[in-house]
């Protein structure tokens, strides 16, 4: 997995929309690991940002995803589409301008999204 220091450039929290920062912080609330935000503007037309987080079990992946949806929903920010919540190996929440991916460690290692989008400026969130 790519280390944040290998990113093409680092992002500061103030460079990110408040909802992206909040989603990352909410993942940390539920002990999500390796929480990253990727700025995909100019790289992808699908969305502007990705938030990536790892949960160490299916239960934790689901808990992180549900916490993000509930708390962002309380702020009026709701996903347009959610996939994977039933199996909780990889939950994708599409908020249109940003997409949150919460993955089990094996899925995160297999798909390596941060390598796939390796040119994206990245911000690491730590507890």
VENTA-V269787 format. One record per helix or strand of 2 or more residues. SS is the DSSP state (helix for helix, strand for strand). FROM is the first residue (numbers start at 0). TO is the last residue. If there is no record, write none. Layout:
ss = (SS;SS)
from = (FROM;FROM)
to = (TO;TO)
This chain:
ss = (helix;helix;helix;strand;strand;helix;strand;strand;strand;helix;helix;strand)
from = (3;12;17;32;48;57;80;89;97;104;112;120)
to = (5;14;28;38;54;73;82;93;103;110;115;124)
